């Protein structure tokens, strides 16, 4: 199916010889790279390499998403990580909502390959009662009302499906269980942004993440002026600035470690 205008993936690299930091940015369920593009453009302007993949089933039509499962989305983000690791010394992954779930799973599975992660309103559970029946109705009820466009800022619009495909949502709950069980394997630096007023992901998800990760470098930032899609909301400038400072700080610390000067792109430092 044709990709919706504005939903295309994006990528940017600085000039040769200055490829120190690379960042993969992952959008959320039913969303598109559009929600991460401005963040990626800010990072690119700072000389940071970026990849903003379009996750399988997204950015075309909602029926396509029902034909995919979480390993498909995970694999796309993982490929972007591998792409950056060929050329960059420090690779980070940033994820919003379900993109944050995928980011956490990467940190659990491939933490030695990542310099750090940044999360924006990540999801690892839900308190919605209808989620309990979703596994039983997924084959007869193909979709439920959508969760897109939860933004406080007037005039800001998220490019996303207007409905939530049921089978894809059920697959996400399976990923949640894996991520929650393995949070103790996350040991890389973590930067977490959370909105107290979020009409999609309840605050309990961020609480579980903060309580469960084993990293000794965790920064918790509260976004009082944004709803769920904070990268398109009032606090976006703070997310962009804080995350840039985060990757520079972590990269500098890695470079100062004994033996780091001998590391090469594509090899864990």
C-alpha positions as CSV (number, residue, x, y, z in Angstrom):
1,X,0.0,0.0,0.0
2,X,1.2,3.6,-0.7
3,X,2.7,5.4,2.3
4,X,0.7,8.3,3.6
5,X,2.3,11.7,2.8
6,X,4.3,12.7,5.9
7,X,4.6,9.1,7.2
8,X,7.8,8.3,5.4
9,X,10.9,7.1,7.3
10,X,13.8,9.6,7.7
11,X,17.5,9.4,8.0
12,X,20.4,11.9,8.3
13,X,24.2,11.6,8.7
14,X,26.7,14.3,9.4
15,X,29.8,14.7,7.3
16,X,32.3,11.9,7.2
17,X,34.8,11.9,10.0
18,X,32.4,13.3,12.6
19,X,30.2,10.3,13.1
20,X,30.4,9.9,16.9
21,X,26.7,9.7,18.0
22,X,23.8,8.0,16.3
23,X,20.2,7.9,17.4
24,X,17.3,5.7,16.4
25,X,13.8,7.2,17.0
26,X,10.8,4.9,17.2
27,X,7.2,6.0,17.0
28,X,4.3,4.5,18.8
29,X,1.4,2.1,17.9
30,X,-0.8,3.4,15.1
31,X,1.5,6.4,14.7
32,X,4.2,7.2,12.1
33,X,7.7,8.8,11.9
34,X,5.9,12.2,11.6
35,X,5.6,12.3,15.5
36,X,9.4,11.9,15.7
37,X,10.6,13.9,12.8
38,X,11.0,17.3,14.5
39,X,13.1,15.5,17.2
40,X,15.2,13.9,14.6
41,X,15.7,17.2,12.8
42,X,16.9,18.8,16.0
43,X,19.4,16.1,16.6
44,X,20.6,16.2,13.0
45,X,21.2,19.9,13.3
46,X,23.5,19.2,16.3
47,X,25.6,16.9,14.1
48,X,24.1,13.6,15.4
49,X,23.2,10.8,13.0
50,X,19.5,9.8,13.1
51,X,17.3,7.1,11.8
52,X,13.5,7.3,12.0
53,X,12.1,4.0,10.7
54,X,8.5,3.5,9.8
55,X,7.3,0.4,11.7
56,X,5.7,-2.4,9.6
57,X,1.9,-1.9,9.2
58,X,2.1,1.8,10.0
59,X,1.5,4.8,7.8
60,X,-0.6,3.1,5.2
61,X,-4.0,1.8,6.4
62,X,-5.1,0.3,9.7
63,X,-5.8,-3.1,8.2
64,X,-2.1,-3.5,7.4
65,X,-1.3,-3.1,11.1
66,X,-3.5,-6.1,12.0
67,X,-1.3,-8.2,9.8
68,X,1.8,-7.5,11.9
69,X,3.0,-8.4,15.4
70,X,5.5,-7.0,17.8
71,X,8.5,-8.9,16.5
72,X,7.9,-7.2,13.1
73,X,8.1,-3.8,14.8
74,X,11.1,-4.8,17.0
75,X,13.0,-6.1,14.0
76,X,12.6,-2.8,12.1
77,X,14.1,-0.8,15.1
78,X,16.8,-3.4,15.5
79,X,17.8,-3.1,11.9
80,X,18.1,0.7,12.3
81,X,20.4,0.1,15.3
82,X,22.6,-2.2,13.4
83,X,22.8,0.3,10.5
84,X,24.1,3.0,12.9
85,X,26.5,0.7,14.7
86,X,28.4,0.2,11.5
87,X,29.5,3.9,11.5
88,X,28.9,5.4,15.0
89,X,30.8,5.0,18.2
90,X,27.8,5.6,20.5
91,X,24.3,4.5,19.5
92,X,21.2,5.5,21.4
93,X,17.5,4.5,20.9
94,X,14.7,7.0,21.7
95,X,11.1,5.7,21.8
96,X,7.6,7.2,22.4
97,X,4.7,5.2,23.8
98,X,5.0,1.7,22.2
99,X,8.2,2.9,20.7
100,X,9.4,3.1,24.2
101,X,8.4,-0.5,24.8
102,X,10.5,-1.6,21.9
103,X,13.3,0.6,23.1
104,X,13.2,-1.1,26.5
105,X,13.2,-4.5,24.9
106,X,16.3,-3.6,22.9
107,X,18.0,-2.5,26.1
108,X,17.1,-5.8,27.7
109,X,18.3,-7.9,24.8
110,X,21.2,-5.9,23.4
111,X,22.2,-3.5,26.2
112,X,25.9,-4.0,25.4
113,X,25.3,-2.4,22.0
114,X,23.5,0.7,23.2
115,X,25.0,3.7,24.9
116,X,21.7,4.7,26.4
117,X,18.0,5.1,25.8
118,X,15.4,7.9,26.1
119,X,11.7,7.2,26.6
120,X,8.6,9.4,26.2
121,X,5.5,8.1,28.0
122,X,6.5,4.5,27.5
123,X,3.8,1.8,27.8
124,X,4.3,-1.5,29.7
125,X,0.8,-2.1,30.9
126,X,-2.8,-0.6,30.9
127,X,-5.6,-0.3,33.4
128,X,-8.3,-0.3,30.7
129,X,-10.9,-3.0,31.3
130,X,-11.5,-3.6,27.6
131,X,-7.9,-4.9,27.3
132,X,-8.9,-7.9,29.3
133,X,-11.4,-9.0,26.7
134,X,-9.3,-8.1,23.6
135,X,-7.6,-11.5,23.3
136,X,-11.1,-13.1,23.1
137,X,-12.6,-10.7,20.6
138,X,-9.6,-9.9,18.3
139,X,-10.8,-12.2,15.5
140,X,-14.4,-10.9,15.4
141,X,-13.8,-7.2,16.3
142,X,-11.0,-6.0,14.1
143,X,-10.7,-2.5,15.7
144,X,-11.7,-0.3,18.6
145,X,-11.7,3.5,18.8
146,X,-8.2,5.0,18.2
147,X,-5.8,6.5,20.7
148,X,-4.1,9.0,18.4
149,X,-3.7,12.8,18.7
150,X,-3.6,13.2,22.5
151,X,-1.9,16.6,22.4
152,X,-2.5,19.7,24.5
153,X,-0.9,22.2,22.2
154,X,-3.6,23.8,19.9
155,X,-3.1,23.2,16.2
156,X,-0.6,20.3,16.6
157,X,-1.8,17.1,14.9
158,X,-0.4,13.6,15.0
159,X,-0.4,11.6,11.7
160,X,-1.8,8.3,12.8
161,X,-4.7,5.8,12.3
162,X,-8.1,6.9,13.7
163,X,-8.7,3.4,15.1
164,X,-6.7,0.8,17.1
165,X,-6.4,-2.6,15.3
166,X,-7.3,-5.2,17.9
167,X,-4.9,-8.0,16.9
168,X,-2.0,-5.6,16.9
169,X,-3.0,-4.3,20.3
170,X,-3.1,-7.8,21.7
171,X,0.4,-8.5,20.3
172,X,1.6,-5.4,22.2
173,X,0.3,-6.8,25.5
174,X,2.5,-9.9,24.9
175,X,5.5,-7.6,24.5
176,X,4.5,-5.7,27.7
177,X,4.7,-9.0,29.7
178,X,8.2,-9.7,28.3
179,X,9.5,-6.2,29.0
180,X,8.1,-6.0,32.5
181,X,9.7,-9.4,33.4
182,X,13.1,-8.3,32.2
183,X,13.4,-4.7,33.3
184,X,16.2,-5.6,35.6
185,X,18.3,-6.3,32.6
186,X,18.3,-2.6,31.6
187,X,21.6,-1.3,32.8
188,X,22.4,1.4,30.3
189,X,21.7,5.1,31.1
190,X,18.0,6.0,30.9
191,X,16.3,9.3,30.3
192,X,12.5,9.1,30.9
193,X,10.0,11.9,30.0
194,X,6.5,11.5,31.4
195,X,3.3,13.5,31.2
196,X,1.1,13.5,34.4
197,X,-1.9,14.2,32.1
198,X,-1.8,11.4,29.6
199,X,-5.1,10.0,28.2
200,X,-3.5,7.0,26.5
201,X,-0.8,5.5,28.8
202,X,-1.5,5.7,32.5
203,X,1.2,6.9,34.9
204,X,1.7,3.4,36.3
205,X,3.7,2.5,33.2
206,X,6.4,5.0,33.9
207,X,6.3,4.1,37.6
208,X,6.9,0.4,36.7
209,X,9.9,1.3,34.4
210,X,11.5,3.6,37.0
211,X,11.1,1.0,39.7
212,X,12.3,-1.9,37.6
213,X,15.4,-0.8,35.6
214,X,18.8,-1.6,37.1
215,X,20.7,1.3,35.6
216,X,22.5,3.6,38.1
217,X,22.1,6.5,35.6
218,X,18.3,7.3,35.4
219,X,16.9,10.8,34.8
220,X,13.2,11.4,35.4
221,X,11.7,14.4,33.7
222,X,8.0,15.4,34.3
223,X,6.3,17.2,31.4
224,X,3.5,19.3,32.9
225,X,2.5,21.0,29.7
226,X,2.0,18.0,27.4
227,X,-0.3,15.1,27.0
228,X,0.7,11.7,25.5
229,X,2.3,12.7,22.2
230,X,4.8,15.0,23.9
231,X,7.2,15.2,21.0
232,X,4.5,17.3,19.2
233,X,3.3,19.1,22.3
234,X,4.3,22.1,24.4
235,X,7.2,20.4,26.0
236,X,8.9,19.3,22.8
237,X,11.7,21.9,23.0
238,X,12.6,20.6,26.4
239,X,12.6,17.0,25.2
240,X,14.9,17.9,22.3
241,X,17.3,19.9,24.4
242,X,17.5,17.5,27.3
243,X,18.0,14.5,25.1
244,X,20.8,16.2,23.2
245,X,22.6,17.0,26.4
246,X,22.0,13.4,27.6
247,X,23.6,11.8,24.6
248,X,26.6,14.2,24.7
249,X,27.1,13.5,28.4
250,X,26.9,9.8,28.1
251,X,29.1,9.7,24.9
252,X,31.7,11.8,26.6
253,X,31.7,9.5,29.7
254,X,32.1,6.5,27.4
255,X,35.0,8.1,25.6
256,X,36.8,8.8,28.9
257,X,36.7,5.1,30.0
258,X,40.0,3.2,29.9
259,X,40.5,1.6,26.5
260,X,37.7,3.5,24.9
261,X,40.1,5.2,22.5
262,X,40.7,1.8,20.9
263,X,37.0,1.1,20.2
264,X,35.8,1.3,16.6
265,X,32.3,1.7,15.1
266,X,30.5,-1.6,15.0
267,X,32.2,-2.9,18.1
268,X,30.7,-2.3,21.6
269,X,32.8,0.3,23.4
